[in-house]
């Protein structure tokens, strides 16, 4: 699926292009599945404009093929690759996975757990690593803490609920009225329907709040924190075309040094050790990917629109 200009999802077109060639430390992967997350919409639309300043291209996109999460089979390897060989089933992150073939650094891949389908495996890399780093690194989660996950039925949120339980926390998940059963099924101790209850209205405060929904003010979120609690903001979906929610993260960074509470923002990174840690959890069945639905490659624009509307229960995956 090729993108030559910024715009709505329909700017993506199904075309034949040259197969990518792996560099010495890269693997060529035959794609079986690739996950679609909210960030894809931002990159396709080029919004907020601050996104374009991150090296993606000011007027036109530098990368013609989007997609990072991938699960598939190794087709070929570069001269310096030692961890994989052709035919291996792998999952991880790559460059341009919305295609039949993509290339990936060998340290960004891991063997696909045998108990997962390709579609399930594609759900894991970015969202699960973001949840892990938000809880463990930014949130410094500890056993016995009360943790609130806002957006608990989303791609990151569903992993965050399960990982918080792995770390021994008492977990409350916030979600829509049709997703409560799902959030309970993945381990939440309590579930809040945000259409019926205002989580910032009072009650027992939380030691750690992981906000993946991006639509509540810092003032309101601080009201549900303990005096020395931690708020971790993952993304933001409100605001204008220039900042579109990132201003909330900027304000959090500026305000935090003056507070007893910790306000932190997370930009997830790809780490081989984190992918291996998560691989162990999903292979053991301790953490289970939540797959909402799949779309064929040519229907990627509709998959992006489905994610953008906020209707997904877990992850949306494109199949080839």
C-alpha atoms as one frame of an Amber mdcrd trajectory, in Angstrom:
protein
   0.000   0.000   0.000   1.793   3.085  -1.306   1.463   6.673  -0.049   2.653
   9.558  -2.239   0.903  12.403  -0.393  -0.552  13.252   3.008  -4.312  13.045
   3.338  -7.211  10.754   4.274  -6.658   6.972   4.304  -7.746   6.760   0.656
  -4.413   8.289  -0.421  -3.041   4.772   0.119  -3.022   2.799  -3.132  -2.388
  -0.859  -3.837   0.531  -1.044  -6.308   3.350  -3.303  -7.423   6.742  -1.946
  -6.369  10.242  -3.391  -6.169  10.841  -5.930  -3.439  13.049  -4.422  -0.683
  16.604  -5.683  -0.365  17.883  -6.374   3.156  21.022  -4.627   4.371  23.805
  -6.748   5.934  22.201  -6.727   9.402  18.626  -7.023   8.152  16.129  -9.761
   7.397  13.677  -9.852   4.507  10.297 -10.960   5.848   7.394 -12.367   3.865
   4.534 -10.594   5.621   1.577 -12.622   6.842   0.103 -10.004   9.190   0.738
  -6.395  10.204  -1.051  -4.433  12.932  -2.798  -1.091  12.454  -2.613   1.410
  15.330  -3.760   5.044  15.803  -0.293   6.277  14.883  -0.822   5.038  11.323
  -3.621   7.556  10.821  -1.376  10.376  12.003   1.412   9.387   9.613  -0.942
   9.014   6.654  -2.682  12.314   7.382   0.510  14.132   8.344  -1.306  15.468
  11.412  -0.632  17.077  13.750   1.877  19.080  11.758   4.472  18.524  14.462
   4.592  14.890  13.235   6.169  16.039   9.983   9.024  17.669  11.894  10.101
  14.251  13.144  11.775  13.327   9.867   8.692  12.021   8.073   8.687  14.739
   5.399   7.325  18.290   5.510   5.327  18.451   2.274   5.262  14.848   1.155
   5.988  11.630   3.088   9.540  10.314   2.855   8.423   6.726   3.427   6.063
   5.446   0.729   5.003   2.315   2.627   3.692   2.510   6.190   3.420  -0.150
   8.880   5.773  -1.334  11.634   4.292  -4.291  13.523   4.844  -7.484  11.548
   4.571 -11.246  11.734   5.719 -13.524   8.947   8.426 -15.837   7.606  12.039
 -15.047   6.876  12.538 -14.960   3.121  16.217 -13.949   2.982  18.930 -12.678
   5.329  21.725 -10.129   5.096  25.381 -11.110   5.204  25.775 -10.260   8.921
  22.587 -11.904  10.196  23.216 -14.753  12.621  19.950 -15.070  14.565  17.639
 -16.205  11.765  17.563 -18.239   8.597  15.085 -18.496   5.708  11.859 -20.191
   6.708  11.884 -19.039  10.347   8.605 -17.665  11.680   9.199 -14.276  13.294
   7.432 -11.238  14.734   8.574  -7.748  15.659   8.914  -4.370  13.960   9.986
  -3.565  10.426  10.139  -0.804   7.814   6.956  -0.713   5.757   5.022  -3.822
   6.802   1.851  -2.965   4.858   3.197  -4.952   1.933   3.950  -8.503   0.831
   7.600  -8.115   1.849   9.363  -5.914   4.348  12.832  -5.654   5.802  13.716
  -5.560   9.492  16.809  -5.349  11.645  17.565  -8.712  13.205  17.504  -7.168
  16.698  13.937  -5.937  16.119  12.625  -9.480  15.559  12.071 -12.556  17.697
  10.888 -16.096  16.976   7.096 -16.196  16.783   5.593 -18.047  19.754   4.223
 -21.372  18.542   0.921 -20.844  20.387   0.114 -17.653  18.441  -1.214 -17.250
  14.932   0.518 -14.723  12.708  -2.424 -12.375  13.260  -2.111 -12.638  17.047
   1.660 -12.226  16.944   1.363  -9.018  14.898  -0.669  -7.498  17.746   2.206
  -7.642  20.207   5.358  -5.660  19.308   4.601  -1.924  19.496   1.512  -1.892
  21.710   2.806  -4.384  24.264   6.206  -2.697  24.457   4.501   0.671  24.941
   2.369  -0.748  27.754   5.387  -2.409  29.352   7.545   0.705  29.231   4.680
   2.889  30.442   4.091   0.752  33.514   7.594  -0.418  34.368   9.910   2.368
  33.191   7.851   5.554  33.300   5.383   4.406  35.958   7.804   2.379  38.097
   4.982   0.036  39.004   5.255  -1.958  42.235   3.421  -4.940  43.644   0.285
  -4.044  45.571  -0.256  -0.652  43.930  -3.640   0.534  42.708  -3.374   1.111
  38.968  -5.903   2.816  36.703  -5.727   2.094  32.962  -7.710   4.565  30.858
  -8.553   3.117  27.453  -8.313  -0.406  28.822  -9.894  -2.064  25.772  -7.578
  -0.440  23.244  -4.416  -1.822  21.698  -2.045  -0.515  24.399  -4.622  -0.589
  27.188  -5.467  -4.284  26.829  -1.802  -5.186  27.224  -1.417  -2.701  30.098
  -4.205  -4.362  32.092  -2.576  -7.778  31.747   0.957  -6.565  32.424  -0.118
  -4.623  35.506  -1.534  -7.879  36.871   1.773  -9.611  36.065   3.479  -6.986
  38.238   1.066  -7.696  41.088  -1.090  -4.564  40.959  -4.782  -4.091  41.666
  -6.109  -2.926  38.293  -9.095  -0.799  37.368  -9.851  -0.489  33.673 -11.766
   2.394  32.088 -13.633   1.612  28.860 -16.869   2.069  26.941 -20.178   0.376
  27.807 -19.765  -2.470  25.316 -16.219  -3.410  26.356 -16.487  -4.081  30.072
 -16.764  -7.847  29.727 -13.608  -7.920  27.597 -11.641  -5.861  30.122 -12.743
  -8.142  32.965 -11.814 -11.218  30.946  -8.196 -10.063  30.610  -7.788  -9.599
  34.345  -9.087  -6.215  35.500 -10.180  -6.290  39.135 -12.636  -3.453  38.554
 -14.136  -1.908  35.425 -15.457   1.632  35.002 -17.830   2.565  32.184 -16.833
   6.141  31.397 -20.309   6.900  29.999 -21.880   6.168  33.412 -19.199   7.194
  35.895 -16.739  10.085  36.066 -13.450   8.580  37.185 -12.245  12.000  38.368
 -15.273  12.600  40.627 -13.660  11.172  43.743 -13.236   7.855  45.477 -10.081
   6.050  46.445  -7.030   7.490  44.616  -4.616   5.519  42.492  -0.864   5.107
  42.817  -0.415   4.930  39.046  -2.613   6.122  36.180  -1.789   5.085  32.618
  -3.780   7.255  30.224  -3.952   5.882  26.694  -7.173   7.685  25.711  -5.812
  11.235  25.537  -8.948  13.282  26.252  -8.858  14.359  29.905  -7.143  17.431
  31.301  -4.128  17.197  33.586  -6.124  18.859  36.355  -8.793  16.168  36.260
  -6.289  13.326  36.046  -4.320  14.614  39.012  -7.499  14.415  41.105  -7.437
  10.601  40.987  -3.770  10.325  41.983  -2.397   9.805  45.487  -0.312  12.741
  46.780   2.837  11.088  45.388   1.180   9.139  42.611   2.338   8.897  38.999
   0.494   9.788  35.811   1.866   8.375  32.555   0.471   9.888  29.356   0.609
   7.751  26.222  -0.273   9.829  23.172  -2.994  12.433  22.758  -5.939  12.789
  20.414  -7.378  16.238  21.124  -6.461  19.725  19.944  -5.782  21.466  16.661
  -3.876  20.578  13.535  -0.547  21.793  14.914  -0.256  19.961  18.255  -3.408
  17.780  18.530  -2.944  16.680  22.119   0.839  16.833  22.351   0.455  20.168
  24.167  -0.898  18.183  27.139   2.336  16.214  27.241   4.386  19.406  27.070
   2.431  20.910  29.963   2.943  17.737  31.990   6.711  17.890  31.527   6.801
  21.565  32.527   4.536  21.132  35.549   5.920  17.915  37.040   9.128  19.359
  38.610   6.976  21.632  40.787   4.706  18.889  42.113   4.901  16.030  44.600
   3.017  13.971  42.035   4.911  12.638  39.004   3.582  13.571  35.554   5.357
  11.659  32.837   5.033  11.248  29.094   5.970   8.161  27.173   7.391   7.755
  23.714   7.772   4.013  23.258  11.039   2.597  21.978  11.865  -0.735  20.377
  14.104  -2.897  22.548  15.182  -6.442  21.849  15.133  -7.341  25.540  11.569
  -6.071  25.945  10.363  -8.037  22.919  11.962 -11.189  24.340  10.398 -10.547
  27.752   6.966 -10.186  26.156   7.566 -13.225  23.981   8.034 -15.292  27.111
   4.780 -14.029  28.609   2.673 -14.681  25.508   4.307 -18.063  24.922   3.337
 -19.046  28.457  -0.209 -17.770  27.973   0.223 -15.230  30.790  -0.459 -12.351
  28.385  -2.921 -12.880  25.538  -3.166 -10.611  22.457  -6.670  -9.221  21.963
  -7.505  -9.283  18.244 -10.486  -7.178  17.204 -10.661  -7.996  13.488  -8.583
  -8.456  10.352  -8.637  -6.773   6.954  -6.987  -7.830   3.687  -4.155  -5.654
   2.393  -6.281  -3.780  -0.123  -8.739  -2.693   2.583  -6.119  -0.927   4.703
  -7.883   2.476   4.377 -11.026   1.048   5.974  -8.939  -0.572   8.729  -7.405
   2.822   9.525 -10.842   4.450   9.629 -12.115   1.733  11.992  -9.226   2.368
  14.390  -9.655   6.149  14.132 -13.343   5.884  15.075 -12.292   4.282  18.366
 -14.437   1.179  17.942 -11.637  -1.405  18.089 -11.587  -3.930  20.924  -7.872
  -4.620  21.153  -5.883  -4.655  17.926  -6.792  -4.413  14.256  -4.593  -6.427
  11.903  -4.002  -6.412   8.149  -3.379  -9.771   6.473  -1.512 -10.623   3.286
